[in-house]
Amino acid sequence: MALFQEAQFFISADKLTDLPPPSGIEIAFAGRSNSGKSSAINTLANRNRLAFVSKTPGRTQLINFFSLGNDRFLVDLPGYGYAKVPEAMRVHWQSVLSRYLMERESLYGLVLIMDARHPLTPLDHQMLNWFIPTCKPVHVLLTKADKLSKQQATSTLRAVRTELERTYPNCTVQLFSSLKRVGLDEAEAMIGKWLSAPQEDMGAIVAH
């Protein structure tokens, strides 16, 4: 059963004041423009167009909430790092994303999408630096793993895991391919565990 197959669009937000009241559990998906974030969400949901997929980077410019029922939400964050986005928009989204990641009480965990061919870019590190102080979990999907040989993919996974263990100890990481559906079960198991966390776990994380 696909993890998000019951997901329904809930609301889009351009600024923090547009967000729904913080309640329940939110799992956010973030990643560089064209890293395969929307494709990963659609694969997990077993849907073609739950999240908009575009060949043009920088198209997701809103925080999109999808309801999973029972006060659980998937939150699709704007892609970051696309050079042609106007400077004013880039500054706006840097402020919105950083505050959402650092301050949102109902945010339980972050799924960080990285292209397996170009992992741990400076902007990926920036996202981690914003989020890690919250002590909330991060799960990294190294997407487009089918573009690498098996040896390259294994080597990349090992290198990224070593770096994350050294600098961001609350992270886990796996290989993922939307095209080949590689890593789907592993991702579903991790995110499903977060979504099924009791509400008191959220209080403990926020209090920490």
Backbone as JSON Lines, residues from 0, in Angstrom:
{"i":0,"aa":"M","n":[0.85,-1.19,0.0],"ca":[0.0,0.0,0.0],"c":[0.88,1.24,0.0]}
{"i":1,"aa":"A","n":[0.63,2.15,-0.92],"ca":[1.43,3.36,-1.0],"c":[1.18,4.23,0.22]}
{"i":2,"aa":"L","n":[2.23,4.81,0.72],"ca":[2.17,5.55,1.97],"c":[1.21,6.73,1.9]}
{"i":3,"aa":"F","n":[1.22,7.45,0.79],"ca":[0.45,8.69,0.7],"c":[-0.72,8.56,-0.27]}
{"i":4,"aa":"Q","n":[-1.2,7.38,-0.51],"ca":[-2.19,7.22,-1.57],"c":[-3.53,7.92,-1.26]}
{"i":5,"aa":"E","n":[-3.76,8.22,0.01],"ca":[-4.98,8.94,0.37],"c":[-4.75,10.45,0.44]}
{"i":6,"aa":"A","n":[-3.57,10.91,0.05],"ca":[-3.26,12.33,0.18],"c":[-4.18,13.19,-0.68]}
{"i":7,"aa":"Q","n":[-4.64,14.27,-0.09],"ca":[-5.49,15.23,-0.8],"c":[-4.93,16.63,-0.58]}
{"i":8,"aa":"F","n":[-4.94,17.43,-1.64],"ca":[-4.47,18.82,-1.5],"c":[-5.26,19.52,-0.41]}
{"i":9,"aa":"F","n":[-4.54,20.28,0.44],"ca":[-5.17,20.95,1.57],"c":[-5.1,22.47,1.44]}
{"i":10,"aa":"I","n":[-3.88,23.01,1.29],"ca":[-3.73,24.46,1.19],"c":[-2.34,24.79,0.66]}
{"i":11,"aa":"S","n":[-2.2,25.96,0.02],"ca":[-0.9,26.49,-0.38],"c":[-0.64,27.77,0.4]}
{"i":12,"aa":"A","n":[0.63,27.99,0.74],"ca":[0.99,29.17,1.51],"c":[2.17,29.87,0.85]}
{"i":13,"aa":"D","n":[2.07,31.19,0.74],"ca":[3.15,31.99,0.19],"c":[4.02,32.57,1.31]}
{"i":14,"aa":"K","n":[3.43,32.74,2.49],"ca":[4.16,33.28,3.64],"c":[3.7,32.57,4.9]}
{"i":15,"aa":"L","n":[4.44,32.76,5.97],"ca":[4.17,32.01,7.2],"c":[2.78,32.29,7.75]}
{"i":16,"aa":"T","n":[2.28,33.5,7.57],"ca":[0.95,33.81,8.09],"c":[-0.16,33.09,7.33]}
{"i":17,"aa":"D","n":[0.16,32.51,6.17],"ca":[-0.82,31.75,5.4],"c":[-0.91,30.29,5.87]}
{"i":18,"aa":"L","n":[0.01,29.85,6.73],"ca":[0.04,28.46,7.14],"c":[-1.18,28.13,8.01]}
{"i":19,"aa":"P","n":[-1.66,26.89,7.94],"ca":[-2.74,26.49,8.84],"c":[-2.21,26.43,10.27]}
{"i":20,"aa":"P","n":[-3.1,26.48,11.27],"ca":[-2.64,26.38,12.66],"c":[-1.83,25.11,12.87]}
{"i":21,"aa":"P","n":[-0.73,25.17,13.65],"ca":[0.1,23.99,13.86],"c":[-0.62,22.96,14.73]}
{"i":22,"aa":"S","n":[-0.88,21.81,14.16],"ca":[-1.52,20.72,14.91],"c":[-1.16,19.41,14.24]}
{"i":23,"aa":"G","n":[-1.24,18.34,14.97],"ca":[-0.95,17.03,14.4],"c":[0.51,16.89,14.03]}
{"i":24,"aa":"I","n":[0.78,16.17,12.96],"ca":[2.14,15.88,12.53],"c":[2.31,16.29,11.07]}
{"i":25,"aa":"E","n":[3.38,17.05,10.8],"ca":[3.75,17.43,9.44],"c":[5.1,16.81,9.1]}
{"i":26,"aa":"I","n":[5.2,16.25,7.9],"ca":[6.46,15.76,7.35],"c":[6.77,16.61,6.13]}
{"i":27,"aa":"A","n":[7.89,17.33,6.17],"ca":[8.24,18.24,5.08],"c":[9.22,17.58,4.12]}
{"i":28,"aa":"F","n":[9.05,17.87,2.83],"ca":[9.96,17.44,1.78],"c":[10.65,18.67,1.21]}
{"i":29,"aa":"A","n":[11.98,18.64,1.2],"ca":[12.75,19.76,0.68],"c":[13.85,19.25,-0.23]}
{"i":30,"aa":"G","n":[14.32,20.1,-1.13],"ca":[15.41,19.7,-2.01],"c":[15.7,20.78,-3.03]}
{"i":31,"aa":"R","n":[16.87,20.69,-3.62],"ca":[17.24,21.61,-4.68],"c":[16.29,21.49,-5.86]}
{"i":32,"aa":"S","n":[16.12,22.58,-6.58],"ca":[15.33,22.52,-7.81],"c":[15.89,21.45,-8.73]}
{"i":33,"aa":"N","n":[15.0,20.65,-9.28],"ca":[15.36,19.58,-10.23],"c":[16.11,18.42,-9.58]}
{"i":34,"aa":"S","n":[15.97,18.27,-8.25],"ca":[16.61,17.15,-7.57],"c":[15.77,15.88,-7.6]}
{"i":35,"aa":"G","n":[14.53,16.0,-8.08],"ca":[13.64,14.84,-8.13],"c":[12.67,14.79,-6.96]}
{"i":36,"aa":"K","n":[12.47,15.94,-6.29],"ca":[11.6,15.97,-5.12],"c":[10.15,15.64,-5.48]}
{"i":37,"aa":"S","n":[9.6,16.32,-6.48],"ca":[8.21,16.08,-6.84],"c":[8.0,14.64,-7.32]}
{"i":38,"aa":"S","n":[8.96,14.12,-8.08],"ca":[8.85,12.73,-8.55],"c":[8.88,11.76,-7.38]}
{"i":39,"aa":"A","n":[9.69,12.05,-6.38],"ca":[9.76,11.17,-5.2],"c":[8.43,11.17,-4.45]}
{"i":40,"aa":"I","n":[7.84,12.35,-4.29],"ca":[6.54,12.43,-3.6],"c":[5.49,11.66,-4.39]}
{"i":41,"aa":"N","n":[5.46,11.85,-5.69],"ca":[4.47,11.14,-6.51],"c":[4.66,9.64,-6.47]}
{"i":42,"aa":"T","n":[5.92,9.18,-6.43],"ca":[6.19,7.75,-6.36],"c":[5.72,7.18,-5.04]}
{"i":43,"aa":"L","n":[6.0,7.88,-3.95],"ca":[5.54,7.42,-2.64],"c":[4.02,7.38,-2.56]}
{"i":44,"aa":"A","n":[3.38,8.33,-3.24],"ca":[1.92,8.39,-3.23],"c":[1.27,7.48,-4.27]}
{"i":45,"aa":"N","n":[2.1,6.9,-5.15],"ca":[1.59,6.09,-6.26],"c":[0.6,6.9,-7.09]}
{"i":46,"aa":"R","n":[0.94,8.18,-7.3],"ca":[0.11,9.09,-8.07],"c":[0.99,9.79,-9.09]}
{"i":47,"aa":"N","n":[0.4,10.17,-10.21],"ca":[1.18,10.82,-11.26],"c":[1.41,12.3,-11.02]}
{"i":48,"aa":"R","n":[0.42,12.98,-10.43],"ca":[0.51,14.44,-10.34],"c":[0.05,14.96,-8.99]}
{"i":49,"aa":"L","n":[0.34,14.25,-7.92],"ca":[0.06,14.82,-6.6],"c":[0.91,16.07,-6.42]}
{"i":50,"aa":"A","n":[2.2,15.92,-6.64],"ca":[3.11,17.07,-6.66],"c":[3.45,17.37,-8.11]}
{"i":51,"aa":"F","n":[3.5,18.65,-8.46],"ca":[3.73,19.05,-9.84],"c":[5.17,18.77,-10.25]}
{"i":52,"aa":"V","n":[5.33,18.06,-11.36],"ca":[6.66,17.77,-11.89],"c":[6.87,18.62,-13.13]}
{"i":53,"aa":"S","n":[7.99,19.32,-13.18],"ca":[8.3,20.16,-14.33],"c":[9.75,19.96,-14.74]}
{"i":54,"aa":"K","n":[9.99,20.03,-16.03],"ca":[11.38,19.99,-16.51],"c":[12.07,21.34,-16.28]}
{"i":55,"aa":"T","n":[11.3,22.36,-15.93],"ca":[11.86,23.68,-15.65],"c":[12.06,23.83,-14.15]}
{"i":56,"aa":"P","n":[13.28,23.95,-13.68],"ca":[13.52,24.11,-12.24],"c":[12.87,25.38,-11.7]}
{"i":57,"aa":"G","n":[12.57,25.35,-10.4],"ca":[12.06,26.55,-9.76],"c":[10.57,26.77,-9.9]}
{"i":58,"aa":"R","n":[9.82,25.76,-10.34],"ca":[8.39,25.96,-10.56],"c":[7.58,25.9,-9.26]}
{"i":59,"aa":"T","n":[8.03,25.13,-8.27],"ca":[7.31,25.05,-7.01],"c":[7.67,26.27,-6.17]}
{"i":60,"aa":"Q","n":[6.77,27.24,-6.08],"ca":[7.06,28.49,-5.38],"c":[6.17,28.71,-4.17]}
{"i":61,"aa":"L","n":[5.42,27.7,-3.77],"ca":[4.55,27.79,-2.61],"c":[4.82,26.62,-1.68]}
{"i":62,"aa":"I","n":[4.46,26.8,-0.4],"ca":[4.45,25.67,0.53],"c":[3.11,24.98,0.34]}
{"i":63,"aa":"N","n":[3.14,23.74,-0.15],"ca":[1.91,23.02,-0.45],"c":[1.66,21.94,0.59]}
{"i":64,"aa":"F","n":[0.5,22.02,1.24],"ca":[0.1,21.04,2.24],"c":[-0.84,20.01,1.61]}
{"i":65,"aa":"F","n":[-0.58,18.74,1.91],"ca":[-1.46,17.65,1.5],"c":[-1.9,16.91,2.76]}
{"i":66,"aa":"S","n":[-3.21,16.77,2.91],"ca":[-3.74,16.08,4.08],"c":[-3.72,14.58,3.86]}
{"i":67,"aa":"L","n":[-3.24,13.85,4.88],"ca":[-3.24,12.4,4.85],"c":[-4.32,11.83,5.75]}
{"i":68,"aa":"G","n":[-5.14,12.71,6.34],"ca":[-6.16,12.3,7.28],"c":[-5.6,12.18,8.68]}
{"i":69,"aa":"N","n":[-6.48,12.17,9.66],"ca":[-6.09,12.01,11.07],"c":[-5.06,13.04,11.51]}
{"i":70,"aa":"D","n":[-5.21,14.26,11.02],"ca":[-4.32,15.36,11.41],"c":[-2.87,15.09,11.06]}
{"i":71,"aa":"R","n":[-2.66,14.43,9.91],"ca":[-1.31,14.19,9.4],"c":[-1.18,14.9,8.05]}
{"i":72,"aa":"F","n":[0.0,15.53,7.84],"ca":[0.18,16.32,6.62],"c":[1.55,16.06,6.0]}
{"i":73,"aa":"L","n":[1.55,16.01,4.69],"ca":[2.77,16.05,3.88],"c":[2.92,17.49,3.4]}
{"i":74,"aa":"V","n":[4.11,18.05,3.57],"ca":[4.34,19.45,3.21],"c":[5.44,19.51,2.16]}
{"i":75,"aa":"D","n":[5.08,19.96,0.97],"ca":[6.01,20.07,-0.15],"c":[6.56,21.5,-0.18]}
{"i":76,"aa":"L","n":[7.85,21.63,0.15],"ca":[8.48,22.95,0.23],"c":[9.03,23.37,-1.14]}
{"i":77,"aa":"P","n":[9.16,24.66,-1.38],"ca":[9.71,25.13,-2.66],"c":[11.13,24.61,-2.9]}
{"i":78,"aa":"G","n":[11.42,24.25,-4.13],"ca":[12.78,23.89,-4.48],"c":[13.7,25.08,-4.33]}
{"i":79,"aa":"Y","n":[14.95,24.83,-3.97],"ca":[15.88,25.93,-3.74],"c":[17.09,25.79,-4.64]}
{"i":80,"aa":"G","n":[17.77,26.93,-4.86],"ca":[19.03,26.9,-5.57],"c":[18.95,27.15,-7.06]}
{"i":81,"aa":"Y","n":[17.77,27.51,-7.59],"ca":[17.68,27.75,-9.03],"c":[18.11,29.18,-9.33]}
{"i":82,"aa":"A","n":[19.14,29.33,-10.15],"ca":[19.8,30.62,-10.35],"c":[18.89,31.68,-10.98]}
{"i":83,"aa":"K","n":[17.91,31.28,-11.78],"ca":[17.12,32.26,-12.51],"c":[15.94,32.82,-11.71]}
{"i":84,"aa":"V","n":[15.77,32.35,-10.48],"ca":[14.73,32.93,-9.63],"c":[15.14,34.36,-9.27]}
{"i":85,"aa":"P","n":[14.25,35.34,-9.38],"ca":[14.6,36.72,-9.04],"c":[15.13,36.84,-7.62]}
{"i":86,"aa":"E","n":[16.05,37.78,-7.41],"ca":[16.7,37.92,-6.11],"c":[15.7,38.18,-4.99]}
{"i":87,"aa":"A","n":[14.7,39.0,-5.23],"ca":[13.72,39.3,-4.19],"c":[12.98,38.03,-3.77]}
{"i":88,"aa":"M","n":[12.65,37.17,-4.75],"ca":[11.96,35.92,-4.44],"c":[12.88,34.98,-3.67]}
{"i":89,"aa":"R","n":[14.15,34.96,-4.05],"ca":[15.11,34.09,-3.37],"c":[15.25,34.49,-1.89]}
{"i":90,"aa":"V","n":[15.34,35.79,-1.64],"ca":[15.46,36.28,-0.27],"c":[14.2,35.97,0.52]}
{"i":91,"aa":"H","n":[13.04,36.16,-0.12],"ca":[11.76,35.87,0.54],"c":[11.7,34.4,0.96]}
{"i":92,"aa":"W","n":[12.04,33.5,0.03],"ca":[11.91,32.09,0.35],"c":[12.98,31.6,1.31]}
{"i":93,"aa":"Q","n":[14.12,32.24,1.3],"ca":[15.13,31.88,2.29],"c":[14.61,32.17,3.69]}
{"i":94,"aa":"S","n":[13.97,33.31,3.85],"ca":[13.41,33.67,5.15],"c":[12.28,32.74,5.54]}
{"i":95,"aa":"V","n":[11.36,32.47,4.59],"ca":[10.21,31.62,4.9],"c":[10.65,30.2,5.23]}
{"i":96,"aa":"L","n":[11.54,29.63,4.41],"ca":[11.96,28.26,4.64],"c":[12.73,28.11,5.95]}
{"i":97,"aa":"S","n":[13.62,29.03,6.22],"ca":[14.41,28.91,7.44],"c":[13.52,29.0,8.67]}
{"i":98,"aa":"R","n":[12.58,29.93,8.68],"ca":[11.7,30.06,9.84],"c":[10.75,28.88,9.96]}
{"i":99,"aa":"Y","n":[10.24,28.38,8.83],"ca":[9.37,27.21,8.88],"c":[10.12,26.02,9.48]}
{"i":100,"aa":"L","n":[11.32,25.77,9.0],"ca":[12.08,24.61,9.47],"c":[12.49,24.75,10.93]}
{"i":101,"aa":"M","n":[12.82,25.95,11.36],"ca":[13.33,26.13,12.72],"c":[12.23,26.32,13.76]}
{"i":102,"aa":"E","n":[11.06,26.85,13.33],"ca":[10.07,27.28,14.31],"c":[8.75,26.5,14.29]}
{"i":103,"aa":"R","n":[8.47,25.77,13.25],"ca":[7.15,25.14,13.11],"c":[6.99,24.0,14.12]}
{"i":104,"aa":"E","n":[6.09,24.18,15.08],"ca":[5.95,23.23,16.17],"c":[5.42,21.87,15.71]}
{"i":105,"aa":"S","n":[4.56,21.87,14.71],"ca":[3.95,20.62,14.27],"c":[4.8,19.86,13.26]}
{"i":106,"aa":"L","n":[5.96,20.41,12.89],"ca":[6.85,19.72,11.95],"c":[7.61,18.63,12.7]}
{"i":107,"aa":"Y","n":[7.38,17.38,12.31],"ca":[7.99,16.25,13.02],"c":[9.35,15.88,12.44]}
{"i":108,"aa":"G","n":[9.47,15.88,11.11],"ca":[10.71,15.46,10.47],"c":[10.82,16.02,9.07]}
{"i":109,"aa":"L","n":[12.04,15.96,8.54],"ca":[12.35,16.5,7.21],"c":[12.89,15.4,6.32]}
{"i":110,"aa":"V","n":[12.28,15.25,5.15],"ca":[12.82,14.38,4.1],"c":[13.57,15.3,3.14]}
{"i":111,"aa":"L","n":[14.89,15.15,3.11],"ca":[15.72,16.02,2.29],"c":[16.14,15.27,1.02]}
{"i":112,"aa":"I","n":[15.79,15.82,-0.12],"ca":[16.03,15.19,-1.41],"c":[17.33,15.71,-2.0]}
{"i":113,"aa":"M","n":[18.22,14.8,-2.35],"ca":[19.46,15.17,-3.02],"c":[19.65,14.28,-4.24]}
{"i":114,"aa":"D","n":[20.02,14.89,-5.36],"ca":[20.4,14.13,-6.55],"c":[21.65,13.31,-6.2]}
{"i":115,"aa":"A","n":[21.57,12.0,-6.35],"ca":[22.69,11.13,-5.97],"c":[23.98,11.47,-6.72]}
{"i":116,"aa":"R","n":[23.85,12.14,-7.86],"ca":[25.04,12.51,-8.63],"c":[25.69,13.78,-8.08]}
{"i":117,"aa":"H","n":[24.93,14.55,-7.27],"ca":[25.44,15.83,-6.75],"c":[24.96,16.02,-5.31]}
{"i":118,"aa":"P","n":[25.36,15.17,-4.39],"ca":[24.84,15.27,-3.02],"c":[25.59,16.3,-2.19]}
{"i":119,"aa":"L","n":[24.94,16.7,-1.1],"ca":[25.57,17.57,-0.1],"c":[26.18,18.84,-0.7]}
{"i":120,"aa":"T","n":[25.36,19.54,-1.48],"ca":[25.77,20.84,-2.0],"c":[25.78,21.85,-0.85]}
{"i":121,"aa":"P","n":[26.38,23.02,-1.04],"ca":[26.34,24.04,0.01],"c":[24.92,24.38,0.47]}
{"i":122,"aa":"L","n":[23.97,24.4,-0.45],"ca":[22.59,24.71,-0.06],"c":[21.96,23.57,0.72]}
{"i":123,"aa":"D","n":[22.34,22.32,0.42],"ca":[21.87,21.19,1.23],"c":[22.39,21.33,2.66]}
{"i":124,"aa":"H","n":[23.65,21.71,2.79],"ca":[24.21,21.93,4.12],"c":[23.47,23.06,4.84]}
{"i":125,"aa":"Q","n":[23.1,24.09,4.1],"ca":[22.37,25.21,4.71],"c":[21.03,24.73,5.27]}
{"i":126,"aa":"M","n":[20.31,23.91,4.51],"ca":[19.05,23.37,4.98],"c":[19.25,22.56,6.26]}
{"i":127,"aa":"L","n":[20.27,21.74,6.27],"ca":[20.57,20.94,7.45],"c":[20.94,21.83,8.64]}
{"i":128,"aa":"N","n":[21.71,22.86,8.38],"ca":[22.11,23.76,9.46],"c":[20.91,24.48,10.08]}
{"i":129,"aa":"W","n":[19.91,24.79,9.26],"ca":[18.69,25.39,9.79],"c":[17.92,24.39,10.66]}
{"i":130,"aa":"F","n":[17.89,23.14,10.25],"ca":[16.97,22.17,10.85],"c":[17.55,21.36,12.0]}
{"i":131,"aa":"I","n":[18.82,21.0,11.92],"ca":[19.41,20.11,12.9],"c":[19.29,20.63,14.34]}
{"i":132,"aa":"P","n":[19.43,21.95,14.59],"ca":[19.31,22.41,15.98],"c":[17.96,22.1,16.63]}
{"i":133,"aa":"T","n":[16.94,21.78,15.82],"ca":[15.64,21.44,16.4],"c":[15.64,20.05,17.02]}
{"i":134,"aa":"C","n":[16.67,19.25,16.72],"ca":[16.78,17.86,17.21],"c":[15.7,16.95,16.62]}
{"i":135,"aa":"K","n":[15.06,17.39,15.55],"ca":[14.08,16.56,14.86],"c":[14.78,15.73,13.79]}
{"i":136,"aa":"P","n":[14.23,14.57,13.42],"ca":[14.92,13.67,12.49],"c":[14.91,14.16,11.05]}
{"i":137,"aa":"V","n":[15.96,13.78,10.34],"ca":[16.1,14.04,8.9],"c":[16.36,12.72,8.19]}
{"i":138,"aa":"H","n":[15.66,12.49,7.09],"ca":[15.93,11.31,6.26],"c":[16.26,11.8,4.86]}
{"i":139,"aa":"V","n":[17.45,11.45,4.38],"ca":[17.92,11.9,3.07],"c":[17.61,10.84,2.03]}
{"i":140,"aa":"L","n":[16.97,11.25,0.94],"ca":[16.77,10.38,-0.22],"c":[17.75,10.8,-1.3]}
{"i":141,"aa":"L","n":[18.67,9.91,-1.65],"ca":[19.6,10.15,-2.75],"c":[18.9,9.69,-4.03]}
{"i":142,"aa":"T","n":[18.23,10.63,-4.68],"ca":[17.38,10.3,-5.82],"c":[18.19,10.12,-7.11]}
{"i":143,"aa":"K","n":[17.48,9.62,-8.12],"ca":[18.08,9.37,-9.44],"c":[19.25,8.38,-9.33]}
{"i":144,"aa":"A","n":[19.14,7.47,-8.36],"ca":[20.21,6.49,-8.16],"c":[20.38,5.58,-9.37]}
{"i":145,"aa":"D","n":[19.34,5.47,-10.21],"ca":[19.43,4.65,-11.42],"c":[20.4,5.25,-12.44]}
{"i":146,"aa":"K","n":[20.76,6.53,-12.26],"ca":[21.7,7.16,-13.18],"c":[23.15,6.76,-12.87]}
{"i":147,"aa":"L","n":[23.37,6.1,-11.74],"ca":[24.7,5.67,-11.34],"c":[24.83,4.16,-11.5]}
{"i":148,"aa":"S","n":[26.06,3.69,-11.69],"ca":[26.3,2.26,-11.66],"c":[26.1,1.77,-10.22]}
{"i":149,"aa":"K","n":[25.95,0.49,-10.05],"ca":[25.76,-0.05,-8.7],"c":[26.95,0.3,-7.81]}
{"i":150,"aa":"Q","n":[28.15,0.22,-8.36],"ca":[29.36,0.55,-7.59],"c":[29.37,2.03,-7.22]}
{"i":151,"aa":"Q","n":[29.02,2.9,-8.18],"ca":[28.99,4.33,-7.9],"c":[27.95,4.66,-6.84]}
{"i":152,"aa":"A","n":[26.79,4.03,-6.96],"ca":[25.71,4.3,-6.01],"c":[26.11,3.88,-4.6]}
{"i":153,"aa":"T","n":[26.71,2.7,-4.48],"ca":[27.14,2.21,-3.17],"c":[28.2,3.11,-2.57]}
{"i":154,"aa":"S","n":[29.14,3.55,-3.4],"ca":[30.2,4.45,-2.93],"c":[29.63,5.79,-2.48]}
{"i":155,"aa":"T","n":[28.68,6.33,-3.26],"ca":[28.06,7.6,-2.9],"c":[27.3,7.49,-1.59]}
{"i":156,"aa":"L","n":[26.54,6.42,-1.44],"ca":[25.78,6.22,-0.21],"c":[26.71,6.16,0.99]}
{"i":157,"aa":"R","n":[27.81,5.43,0.86],"ca":[28.76,5.3,1.96],"c":[29.37,6.65,2.32]}
{"i":158,"aa":"A","n":[29.75,7.41,1.29],"ca":[30.39,8.71,1.54],"c":[29.43,9.7,2.2]}
{"i":159,"aa":"V","n":[28.2,9.74,1.71],"ca":[27.21,10.66,2.27],"c":[26.88,10.25,3.7]}
{"i":160,"aa":"R","n":[26.72,8.96,3.94],"ca":[26.41,8.49,5.3],"c":[27.53,8.85,6.27]}
{"i":161,"aa":"T","n":[28.77,8.7,5.83],"ca":[29.91,9.03,6.69],"c":[29.91,10.52,7.02]}
{"i":162,"aa":"E","n":[29.66,11.36,6.03],"ca":[29.65,12.81,6.25],"c":[28.51,13.21,7.18]}
{"i":163,"aa":"L","n":[27.33,12.62,6.98],"ca":[26.19,12.96,7.83],"c":[26.41,12.5,9.26]}
{"i":164,"aa":"E","n":[26.98,11.32,9.44],"ca":[27.24,10.83,10.8],"c":[28.23,11.73,11.53]}
{"i":165,"aa":"R","n":[29.12,12.34,10.77],"ca":[30.14,13.19,11.38],"c":[29.59,14.56,11.76]}
{"i":166,"aa":"T","n":[28.7,15.09,10.94],"ca":[28.27,16.47,11.14],"c":[26.8,16.64,11.51]}
{"i":167,"aa":"Y","n":[25.95,15.68,11.13],"ca":[24.52,15.78,11.38],"c":[24.02,14.44,11.93]}
{"i":168,"aa":"P","n":[24.26,14.16,13.2],"ca":[24.02,12.81,13.74],"c":[22.56,12.38,13.77]}
{"i":169,"aa":"N","n":[21.62,13.28,13.57],"ca":[20.21,12.9,13.62],"c":[19.66,12.57,12.23]}
{"i":170,"aa":"C","n":[20.55,12.26,11.28],"ca":[20.15,11.97,9.9],"c":[20.27,10.49,9.58]}
{"i":171,"aa":"T","n":[19.39,10.02,8.71],"ca":[19.54,8.73,8.05],"c":[19.54,8.99,6.55]}
{"i":172,"aa":"V","n":[20.04,8.03,5.77],"ca":[20.17,8.26,4.33],"c":[19.98,6.95,3.58]}
{"i":173,"aa":"Q","n":[19.44,7.03,2.37],"ca":[19.24,5.85,1.53],"c":[19.29,6.25,0.07]}
{"i":174,"aa":"L","n":[19.47,5.26,-0.8],"ca":[19.35,5.44,-2.24],"c":[17.88,5.37,-2.64]}
{"i":175,"aa":"F","n":[17.53,6.11,-3.71],"ca":[16.14,6.14,-4.15],"c":[16.1,6.42,-5.65]}
{"i":176,"aa":"S","n":[15.18,5.78,-6.33],"ca":[14.94,6.05,-7.75],"c":[13.45,6.0,-8.02]}
{"i":177,"aa":"S","n":[12.88,7.13,-8.42],"ca":[11.47,7.16,-8.78],"c":[11.2,6.33,-10.03]}
{"i":178,"aa":"L","n":[12.13,6.39,-10.99],"ca":[11.95,5.68,-12.25],"c":[11.94,4.18,-12.04]}
{"i":179,"aa":"K","n":[12.9,3.67,-11.26],"ca":[13.03,2.23,-11.04],"c":[12.35,1.77,-9.75]}
{"i":180,"aa":"R","n":[11.82,2.73,-8.98],"ca":[11.16,2.45,-7.69],"c":[12.12,1.79,-6.7]}
{"i":181,"aa":"V","n":[13.38,2.16,-6.8],"ca":[14.4,1.66,-5.89],"c":[14.27,2.4,-4.56]}
{"i":182,"aa":"G","n":[14.29,1.67,-3.46],"ca":[14.27,2.27,-2.13],"c":[12.9,2.68,-1.65]}
{"i":183,"aa":"L","n":[11.85,2.32,-2.39],"ca":[10.5,2.74,-2.03],"c":[10.07,2.17,-0.68]}
{"i":184,"aa":"D","n":[10.29,0.87,-0.47],"ca":[9.87,0.25,0.79],"c":[10.61,0.84,1.99]}
{"i":185,"aa":"E","n":[11.91,1.1,1.81],"ca":[12.7,1.67,2.9],"c":[12.21,3.07,3.26]}
{"i":186,"aa":"A","n":[11.93,3.88,2.25],"ca":[11.43,5.23,2.5],"c":[10.06,5.2,3.17]}
{"i":187,"aa":"E","n":[9.18,4.33,2.68],"ca":[7.85,4.21,3.28],"c":[7.94,3.8,4.74]}
{"i":188,"aa":"A","n":[8.84,2.89,5.05],"ca":[8.97,2.42,6.44],"c":[9.41,3.55,7.35]}
{"i":189,"aa":"M","n":[10.39,4.33,6.92],"ca":[10.9,5.41,7.76],"c":[9.85,6.5,7.96]}
{"i":190,"aa":"I","n":[9.26,6.98,6.84],"ca":[8.3,8.07,6.95],"c":[7.02,7.61,7.63]}
{"i":191,"aa":"G","n":[6.64,6.36,7.37],"ca":[5.46,5.81,8.04],"c":[5.64,5.75,9.55]}
{"i":192,"aa":"K","n":[6.85,5.46,10.0],"ca":[7.13,5.45,11.44],"c":[6.94,6.84,12.02]}
{"i":193,"aa":"W","n":[7.41,7.86,11.28],"ca":[7.22,9.24,11.76],"c":[5.73,9.59,11.84]}
{"i":194,"aa":"L","n":[4.99,9.24,10.81],"ca":[3.57,9.61,10.76],"c":[2.75,8.91,11.83]}
{"i":195,"aa":"S","n":[3.21,7.76,12.29],"ca":[2.47,7.01,13.3],"c":[2.94,7.33,14.71]}
{"i":196,"aa":"A","n":[3.86,8.3,14.83],"ca":[4.35,8.67,16.17],"c":[3.22,9.26,16.99]}
{"i":197,"aa":"P","n":[3.11,8.88,18.25],"ca":[2.06,9.45,19.1],"c":[2.29,10.93,19.32]}
{"i":198,"aa":"Q","n":[1.2,11.65,19.6],"ca":[1.28,13.09,19.76],"c":[2.23,13.51,20.88]}
{"i":199,"aa":"E","n":[2.34,12.69,21.92],"ca":[3.24,13.07,23.01],"c":[4.69,13.13,22.57]}
{"i":200,"aa":"D","n":[5.05,12.39,21.49],"ca":[6.4,12.48,20.96],"c":[6.7,13.88,20.44]}
{"i":201,"aa":"M","n":[5.69,14.5,19.82],"ca":[5.87,15.87,19.32],"c":[6.17,16.82,20.47]}
{"i":202,"aa":"G","n":[5.45,16.67,21.57],"ca":[5.68,17.53,22.72],"c":[7.08,17.37,23.26]}
{"i":203,"aa":"A","n":[7.57,16.13,23.27],"ca":[8.91,15.88,23.78],"c":[9.97,16.53,22.89]}
{"i":204,"aa":"I","n":[9.75,16.46,21.56],"ca":[10.7,17.06,20.62],"c":[10.7,18.57,20.76]}
{"i":205,"aa":"V","n":[9.52,19.18,20.84],"ca":[9.44,20.63,20.96],"c":[10.06,21.09,22.27]}
{"i":206,"aa":"A","n":[9.82,20.34,23.35],"ca":[10.36,20.71,24.65],"c":[11.88,20.64,24.65]}
{"i":207,"aa":"H","n":[12.42,19.67,23.88],"ca":[13.86,19.53,23.8],"c":[14.49,20.77,23.19]}
